[in-house]
Amino acid sequence: MTWEVIWSEKSIKQLEKIDKKNAQKIYDSVLDCIEDPFRAVMS
């Protein structure tokens, strides 16, 4: 089962406020959860 990430306008604005390197890390980490969101919680 594949999950979907829905970014709120507020979350996008917050990512735009921080430096690109950290914003990309956050973005990638969130998208990694799409395949198995419970892996991130259980680890």
C-alpha distance matrix in Angstrom:
0.0 3.8 6.6 10.0 13.3 16.3 19.6 22.6 25.9 27.3 24.8 25.5 29.2 29.0 27.4 30.2 32.8 32.1 32.8 30.6 29.9 28.6 26.7 24.9 24.0 22.6 20.6 19.2 18.4 16.5 14.5 13.8 11.9 9.1 7.4 8.3 10.5 12.0 13.5 15.7 16.9 17.6 19.4
3.8 0.0 3.8 6.8 10.0 13.2 16.3 19.5 22.7 24.2 21.6 22.0 25.8 25.7 24.0 26.6 29.3 28.7 29.4 27.1 26.6 25.4 23.3 21.5 21.0 19.5 17.2 16.0 15.6 13.5 11.1 11.2 9.6 6.2 5.5 7.7 9.3 12.0 13.3 14.7 16.3 17.7 19.2
6.6 3.8 0.0 3.8 6.8 9.9 13.1 16.1 19.4 20.8 18.3 19.1 22.7 22.7 21.2 24.0 26.6 26.2 27.3 25.2 25.0 23.4 21.2 19.9 19.4 17.3 15.2 14.7 14.0 11.2 9.6 10.4 8.1 4.9 6.5 7.8 7.8 10.9 12.8 13.4 14.6 16.7 18.4
10.0 6.8 3.8 0.0 3.8 6.4 9.7 12.8 16.0 17.7 15.4 15.9 19.6 19.9 18.6 21.1 23.8 23.8 25.1 23.0 23.3 21.8 19.1 18.1 18.2 15.9 13.4 13.7 13.6 10.3 8.8 10.9 9.2 6.2 9.1 10.8 10.0 13.4 15.3 15.0 16.3 19.0 20.4
13.3 10.0 6.8 3.8 0.0 3.8 6.3 9.6 12.8 14.2 11.7 12.3 16.0 16.1 14.9 17.5 20.1 20.1 21.6 19.9 20.3 18.6 15.8 15.2 15.5 12.8 10.4 11.5 11.4 7.8 7.2 10.1 8.6 7.0 10.6 11.9 10.3 13.9 15.4 14.2 15.6 18.7 19.8
16.3 13.2 9.9 6.4 3.8 0.0 3.8 6.4 9.6 11.5 9.8 10.4 13.8 14.6 14.0 16.2 18.9 19.6 21.5 20.0 21.2 19.4 16.2 16.3 17.1 14.1 11.8 13.8 13.9 10.3 10.3 13.5 12.2 10.7 14.4 15.6 13.6 16.9 18.8 17.3 18.3 21.6 22.8
19.6 16.3 13.1 9.7 6.3 3.8 0.0 3.8 6.5 8.1 6.3 6.6 10.1 10.9 10.5 12.6 15.1 16.1 18.2 17.0 18.5 16.7 13.3 14.0 15.2 12.1 10.0 12.9 13.3 10.0 10.7 14.2 13.4 12.8 16.6 17.7 15.4 18.7 20.2 18.1 19.1 22.7 23.5
22.6 19.5 16.1 12.8 9.6 6.4 3.8 0.0 3.8 5.3 5.2 6.4 8.7 10.0 10.9 12.6 14.6 16.2 18.9 18.4 20.3 18.2 14.9 16.4 17.6 14.3 12.8 16.1 16.2 13.0 14.3 17.7 16.6 16.2 20.0 20.8 18.1 21.1 22.9 20.5 21.1 24.8 25.7
25.9 22.7 19.4 16.0 12.8 9.6 6.5 3.8 0.0 3.8 5.5 5.2 6.2 8.7 10.0 10.7 12.6 15.0 17.8 17.4 19.9 18.3 14.8 16.7 18.5 15.5 14.1 17.6 18.3 15.5 16.7 20.2 19.6 19.3 23.1 24.1 21.6 24.6 26.1 23.6 24.3 28.0 28.7
27.3 24.2 20.8 17.7 14.2 11.5 8.1 5.3 3.8 0.0 3.8 5.4 5.1 6.2 8.7 9.9 10.8 13.0 16.3 16.7 19.0 16.8 13.8 16.3 17.7 14.5 14.0 17.7 17.8 15.3 17.3 20.5 19.8 20.2 24.0 24.4 21.6 24.2 25.7 22.7 23.2 27.0 27.5
24.8 21.6 18.3 15.4 11.7 9.8 6.3 5.2 5.5 3.8 0.0 3.8 5.4 5.0 6.2 8.6 10.0 11.3 14.2 14.2 16.1 13.7 10.6 13.0 14.0 10.8 10.3 14.0 14.0 11.6 13.8 16.9 16.4 17.0 20.8 21.3 18.5 21.3 22.3 19.4 20.2 23.9 24.2
25.5 22.0 19.1 15.9 12.3 10.4 6.6 6.4 5.2 5.4 3.8 0.0 3.8 5.4 5.1 6.2 8.8 10.5 12.9 12.3 14.8 13.2 9.7 11.6 13.7 11.1 9.7 13.5 14.5 12.5 13.8 17.2 17.4 17.7 21.3 22.4 20.1 23.3 24.1 21.3 22.6 26.2 26.2
29.2 25.8 22.7 19.6 16.0 13.8 10.1 8.7 6.2 5.1 5.4 3.8 0.0 3.8 5.5 5.0 6.4 9.2 12.1 12.5 15.4 13.9 10.7 13.5 15.6 13.2 12.6 16.4 17.3 15.7 17.3 20.5 20.8 21.3 25.0 25.9 23.4 26.3 27.1 24.0 25.1 28.8 28.7
29.0 25.7 22.7 19.9 16.1 14.6 10.9 10.0 8.7 6.2 5.0 5.4 3.8 0.0 3.8 5.4 5.2 6.9 10.3 11.4 13.6 11.4 8.9 12.2 13.5 11.0 11.5 15.2 15.5 14.2 16.6 19.3 19.5 20.7 24.2 24.7 22.0 24.6 25.2 21.8 22.8 26.4 26.1
27.4 24.0 21.2 18.6 14.9 14.0 10.5 10.9 10.0 8.7 6.2 5.1 5.5 3.8 0.0 3.8 5.4 5.6 8.1 8.2 10.3 8.5 5.4 8.5 10.3 8.2 8.3 11.9 12.9 12.1 14.0 16.7 17.5 18.7 22.1 22.9 20.6 23.4 23.5 20.3 21.9 25.4 24.7
30.2 26.6 24.0 21.1 17.5 16.2 12.6 12.6 10.7 9.9 8.6 6.2 5.0 5.4 3.8 0.0 3.8 5.7 7.6 7.7 11.0 10.3 7.3 10.1 12.7 11.4 11.0 14.5 16.0 15.4 16.8 19.7 20.8 21.6 25.0 26.1 24.1 27.0 27.1 24.0 25.7 29.1 28.3
32.8 29.3 26.6 23.8 20.1 18.9 15.1 14.6 12.6 10.8 10.0 8.8 6.4 5.2 5.4 3.8 0.0 3.8 6.8 8.7 11.6 10.4 8.6 12.1 14.0 12.7 13.4 16.7 17.7 17.3 19.3 21.9 22.8 24.1 27.4 28.2 25.8 28.4 28.5 25.1 26.5 29.9 29.0
32.1 28.7 26.2 23.8 20.1 19.6 16.1 16.2 15.0 13.0 11.3 10.5 9.2 6.9 5.6 5.7 3.8 0.0 3.8 6.4 8.5 6.9 6.2 9.8 11.1 10.5 11.9 14.7 15.6 16.0 18.1 20.1 21.3 23.1 26.1 26.7 24.5 27.0 26.5 23.1 24.7 27.8 26.6
32.8 29.4 27.3 25.1 21.6 21.5 18.2 18.9 17.8 16.3 14.2 12.9 12.1 10.3 8.1 7.6 6.8 3.8 0.0 3.8 5.6 5.8 6.2 8.7 10.3 11.0 12.2 14.4 15.7 16.8 18.4 20.2 22.0 23.8 26.5 27.3 25.6 28.0 27.1 23.8 25.9 28.8 27.1
30.6 27.1 25.2 23.0 19.9 20.0 17.0 18.4 17.4 16.7 14.2 12.3 12.5 11.4 8.2 7.7 8.7 6.4 3.8 0.0 3.8 5.6 5.0 6.0 8.6 9.9 10.2 11.9 14.1 15.2 16.2 18.0 20.2 21.6 24.2 25.5 24.1 26.9 25.9 22.9 25.3 28.2 26.4
29.9 26.6 25.0 23.3 20.3 21.2 18.5 20.3 19.9 19.0 16.1 14.8 15.4 13.6 10.3 11.0 11.6 8.5 5.6 3.8 0.0 3.8 5.5 5.3 6.4 8.9 10.0 10.7 12.5 14.5 15.5 16.6 19.1 20.9 23.1 24.1 23.0 25.4 23.9 21.0 23.7 26.1 24.0
28.6 25.4 23.4 21.8 18.6 19.4 16.7 18.2 18.3 16.8 13.7 13.2 13.9 11.4 8.5 10.3 10.4 6.9 5.8 5.6 3.8 0.0 3.8 5.4 5.0 6.3 8.6 9.9 10.6 12.4 14.3 15.3 17.2 19.4 21.8 22.3 20.7 23.0 21.7 18.5 20.8 23.4 21.5
26.7 23.3 21.2 19.1 15.8 16.2 13.3 14.9 14.8 13.8 10.6 9.7 10.7 8.9 5.4 7.3 8.6 6.2 6.2 5.0 5.5 3.8 0.0 3.8 5.4 5.2 6.1 8.6 9.9 10.7 12.3 14.2 15.9 17.6 20.4 21.3 19.6 22.3 21.5 18.4 20.6 23.6 22.2
24.9 21.5 19.9 18.1 15.2 16.3 14.0 16.4 16.7 16.3 13.0 11.6 13.5 12.2 8.5 10.1 12.1 9.8 8.7 6.0 5.3 5.4 3.8 0.0 3.8 5.4 5.0 6.0 8.4 9.9 10.5 12.0 14.5 15.9 18.3 19.6 18.6 21.4 20.3 17.6 20.4 23.1 21.5
24.0 21.0 19.4 18.2 15.5 17.1 15.2 17.6 18.5 17.7 14.0 13.7 15.6 13.5 10.3 12.7 14.0 11.1 10.3 8.6 6.4 5.0 5.4 3.8 0.0 3.8 5.5 5.2 6.1 8.6 10.0 10.5 12.8 15.0 17.1 17.8 16.6 19.0 17.5 14.7 17.5 20.0 18.1
22.6 19.5 17.3 15.9 12.8 14.1 12.1 14.3 15.5 14.5 10.8 11.1 13.2 11.0 8.2 11.4 12.7 10.5 11.0 9.9 8.9 6.3 5.2 5.4 3.8 0.0 3.8 5.5 5.1 6.2 8.6 9.9 11.2 13.4 16.1 16.5 14.6 17.2 16.4 13.2 15.5 18.5 17.2
20.6 17.2 15.2 13.4 10.4 11.8 10.0 12.8 14.1 14.0 10.3 9.7 12.6 11.5 8.3 11.0 13.4 11.9 12.2 10.2 10.0 8.6 6.1 5.0 5.5 3.8 0.0 3.8 5.5 5.3 6.3 8.7 10.3 11.6 14.5 15.6 14.2 17.4 16.8 14.2 16.8 19.8 18.9
19.2 16.0 14.7 13.7 11.5 13.8 12.9 16.1 17.6 17.7 14.0 13.5 16.4 15.2 11.9 14.5 16.7 14.7 14.4 11.9 10.7 9.9 8.6 6.0 5.2 5.5 3.8 0.0 3.8 5.5 5.1 6.1 8.9 10.3 12.4 13.8 13.1 16.1 14.9 12.8 15.9 18.4 17.1
18.4 15.6 14.0 13.6 11.4 13.9 13.3 16.2 18.3 17.8 14.0 14.5 17.3 15.5 12.9 16.0 17.7 15.6 15.7 14.1 12.5 10.6 9.9 8.4 6.1 5.1 5.5 3.8 0.0 3.8 5.5 5.1 6.8 9.5 11.5 11.8 10.6 13.1 11.9 9.3 12.3 14.8 13.6
16.5 13.5 11.2 10.3 7.8 10.3 10.0 13.0 15.5 15.3 11.6 12.5 15.7 14.2 12.1 15.4 17.3 16.0 16.8 15.2 14.5 12.4 10.7 9.9 8.6 6.2 5.3 5.5 3.8 0.0 3.8 5.4 5.5 7.4 10.4 10.8 9.0 12.1 12.0 9.5 11.9 15.0 14.7
14.5 11.1 9.6 8.8 7.2 10.3 10.7 14.3 16.7 17.3 13.8 13.8 17.3 16.6 14.0 16.8 19.3 18.1 18.4 16.2 15.5 14.3 12.3 10.5 10.0 8.6 6.3 5.1 5.5 3.8 0.0 3.8 5.2 5.5 8.3 10.0 9.4 12.9 12.6 11.2 14.0 16.6 16.3
13.8 11.2 10.4 10.9 10.1 13.5 14.2 17.7 20.2 20.5 16.9 17.2 20.5 19.3 16.7 19.7 21.9 20.1 20.2 18.0 16.6 15.3 14.2 12.0 10.5 9.9 8.7 6.1 5.1 5.4 3.8 0.0 3.8 5.5 6.7 7.8 8.0 11.0 9.7 8.7 12.1 14.1 13.4
11.9 9.6 8.1 9.2 8.6 12.2 13.4 16.6 19.6 19.8 16.4 17.4 20.8 19.5 17.5 20.8 22.8 21.3 22.0 20.2 19.1 17.2 15.9 14.5 12.8 11.2 10.3 8.9 6.8 5.5 5.2 3.8 0.0 3.8 5.6 5.4 4.4 7.7 7.6 6.7 9.4 11.7 12.0
9.1 6.2 4.9 6.2 7.0 10.7 12.8 16.2 19.3 20.2 17.0 17.7 21.3 20.7 18.7 21.6 24.1 23.1 23.8 21.6 20.9 19.4 17.6 15.9 15.0 13.4 11.6 10.3 9.5 7.4 5.5 5.5 3.8 0.0 3.8 5.7 5.9 9.5 10.1 10.1 12.5 14.6 15.3
7.4 5.5 6.5 9.1 10.6 14.4 16.6 20.0 23.1 24.0 20.8 21.3 25.0 24.2 22.1 25.0 27.4 26.1 26.5 24.2 23.1 21.8 20.4 18.3 17.1 16.1 14.5 12.4 11.5 10.4 8.3 6.7 5.6 3.8 0.0 3.8 6.5 9.1 9.0 10.4 12.9 14.0 14.7
8.3 7.7 7.8 10.8 11.9 15.6 17.7 20.8 24.1 24.4 21.3 22.4 25.9 24.7 22.9 26.1 28.2 26.7 27.3 25.5 24.1 22.3 21.3 19.6 17.8 16.5 15.6 13.8 11.8 10.8 10.0 7.8 5.4 5.7 3.8 0.0 3.8 5.5 5.6 7.6 9.6 10.4 11.5
10.5 9.3 7.8 10.0 10.3 13.6 15.4 18.1 21.6 21.6 18.5 20.1 23.4 22.0 20.6 24.1 25.8 24.5 25.6 24.1 23.0 20.7 19.6 18.6 16.6 14.6 14.2 13.1 10.6 9.0 9.4 8.0 4.4 5.9 6.5 3.8 0.0 3.8 5.5 5.8 7.0 9.1 10.6
12.0 12.0 10.9 13.4 13.9 16.9 18.7 21.1 24.6 24.2 21.3 23.3 26.3 24.6 23.4 27.0 28.4 27.0 28.0 26.9 25.4 23.0 22.3 21.4 19.0 17.2 17.4 16.1 13.1 12.1 12.9 11.0 7.7 9.5 9.1 5.5 3.8 0.0 3.8 5.4 5.0 5.9 8.5
13.5 13.3 12.8 15.3 15.4 18.8 20.2 22.9 26.1 25.7 22.3 24.1 27.1 25.2 23.5 27.1 28.5 26.5 27.1 25.9 23.9 21.7 21.5 20.3 17.5 16.4 16.8 14.9 11.9 12.0 12.6 9.7 7.6 10.1 9.0 5.6 5.5 3.8 0.0 3.8 5.5 5.2 6.0
15.7 14.7 13.4 15.0 14.2 17.3 18.1 20.5 23.6 22.7 19.4 21.3 24.0 21.8 20.3 24.0 25.1 23.1 23.8 22.9 21.0 18.5 18.4 17.6 14.7 13.2 14.2 12.8 9.3 9.5 11.2 8.7 6.7 10.1 10.4 7.6 5.8 5.4 3.8 0.0 3.8 5.7 5.6
16.9 16.3 14.6 16.3 15.6 18.3 19.1 21.1 24.3 23.2 20.2 22.6 25.1 22.8 21.9 25.7 26.5 24.7 25.9 25.3 23.7 20.8 20.6 20.4 17.5 15.5 16.8 15.9 12.3 11.9 14.0 12.1 9.4 12.5 12.9 9.6 7.0 5.0 5.5 3.8 0.0 3.8 5.7
17.6 17.7 16.7 19.0 18.7 21.6 22.7 24.8 28.0 27.0 23.9 26.2 28.8 26.4 25.4 29.1 29.9 27.8 28.8 28.2 26.1 23.4 23.6 23.1 20.0 18.5 19.8 18.4 14.8 15.0 16.6 14.1 11.7 14.6 14.0 10.4 9.1 5.9 5.2 5.7 3.8 0.0 3.8
19.4 19.2 18.4 20.4 19.8 22.8 23.5 25.7 28.7 27.5 24.2 26.2 28.7 26.1 24.7 28.3 29.0 26.6 27.1 26.4 24.0 21.5 22.2 21.5 18.1 17.2 18.9 17.1 13.6 14.7 16.3 13.4 12.0 15.3 14.7 11.5 10.6 8.5 6.0 5.6 5.7 3.8 0.0
